[in-house]
Amino acid sequence: VKGRVAEALLYIQNVFGTDEEGVLAYKMSRKDMAAMAGTVYETVIRMLNELVSDGCIQLQENGIRILDNGRMKEFCAASESNVNSVDR
């Protein structure tokens, strides 16, 4: 699930960019993010807090700043490999 949340954040960054402070330019509610990641609101909150603890993002009053794109992409790749192994 962390990989799907990371993927949603990277998607928002790629499509909408960031403001002058490096904060994601598109403000998405946690509920919308949950729908995008295919999970529930509470799980998104938990995954965002894990991404903060991992040093990948920073939660601010005005939005989310991605600090480590490379690590976020690693979470996405790990999530994809887990999905592929389940499908086999």
C-alpha positions as MATLAB code, in Angstrom:
seq = 'VKGRVAEALLYIQNVFGTDEEGVLAYKMSRKDMAAMAGTVYETVIRMLNELVSDGCIQLQENGIRILDNGRMKEFCAASESNVNSVDR';
ca = [
       0.000    0.000    0.000;
       2.895    2.365    0.743;
       4.022    1.960   -2.853;
       0.587    2.891   -4.190;
       0.456    5.998   -1.996;
       3.986    6.919   -3.112;
       2.924    6.370   -6.722;
      -0.084    8.664   -6.259;
       2.136   11.422   -4.852;
       4.680   11.065   -7.661;
       1.863   11.148  -10.204;
       0.535   14.389   -8.721;
       4.050   15.848   -8.810;
       4.606   14.794  -12.441;
       1.234   16.054  -13.688;
       0.781   19.235  -11.656;
       4.319   20.074  -10.519;
       5.261   21.950   -7.381;
       4.977   25.514   -6.205;
       7.952   27.798   -5.535;
       8.443   26.151   -2.117;
       8.553   22.627   -3.575;
       5.088   21.720   -2.268;
       2.838   19.698   -4.553;
       0.870   22.202   -6.630;
      -2.329   20.132   -6.559;
      -4.010   19.829   -3.163;
      -5.686   16.426   -2.848;
      -7.758   15.331    0.123;
      -6.738   12.193    1.999;
     -10.017   10.595    0.909;
      -9.291   11.317   -2.758;
      -5.765    9.984   -2.311;
      -7.213    6.821   -0.763;
      -9.465    6.333   -3.777;
      -6.529    6.882   -6.117;
      -4.352    4.382   -4.218;
      -7.162    1.841   -3.836;
      -7.256    1.879   -0.050;
      -9.059    3.582    2.827;
      -8.552    7.023    4.349;
      -7.024    5.697    7.579;
      -4.431    3.649    5.693;
      -3.389    6.688    3.641;
      -2.798    8.640    6.842;
      -0.701    5.802    8.247;
       1.301    5.453    5.004;
       1.920    9.206    4.813;
       3.262    9.108    8.367;
       5.518    6.178    7.415;
       6.799    8.106    4.396;
       7.569   11.030    6.739;
       9.440    8.664    9.082;
      11.336    7.247    6.094;
      12.446   10.784    5.176;
      10.670   10.662    1.813;
       8.104   13.415    2.300;
       7.389   16.361    4.524;
       3.835   17.182    5.579;
       3.241   20.896    5.860;
       0.260   23.053    6.622;
       0.020   24.030    2.968;
       0.554   20.548    1.498;
       3.091   17.802    0.888;
       6.713   18.161   -0.198;
       8.498   15.168   -1.710;
      12.043   15.026   -0.364;
      13.373   11.806   -1.929;
      12.015   10.900   -5.381;
      14.404    7.951   -5.703;
      13.238    6.285   -2.522;
       9.599    6.927   -3.447;
      10.202    5.173   -6.780;
      11.746    2.240   -4.883;
       8.532    1.877   -2.877;
       6.549    1.941   -6.126;
       8.765   -0.756   -7.659;
       8.525   -2.927   -4.547;
       4.752   -2.625   -4.638;
       4.679   -3.665   -8.313;
       6.886   -6.682   -7.700;
       4.618   -7.793   -4.854;
       1.580   -7.491   -7.104;
       3.287   -9.452   -9.850;
       4.295  -12.233   -7.477;
       0.706  -12.547   -6.243;
      -0.615  -12.758   -9.805;
       1.632  -15.675  -10.709;
];
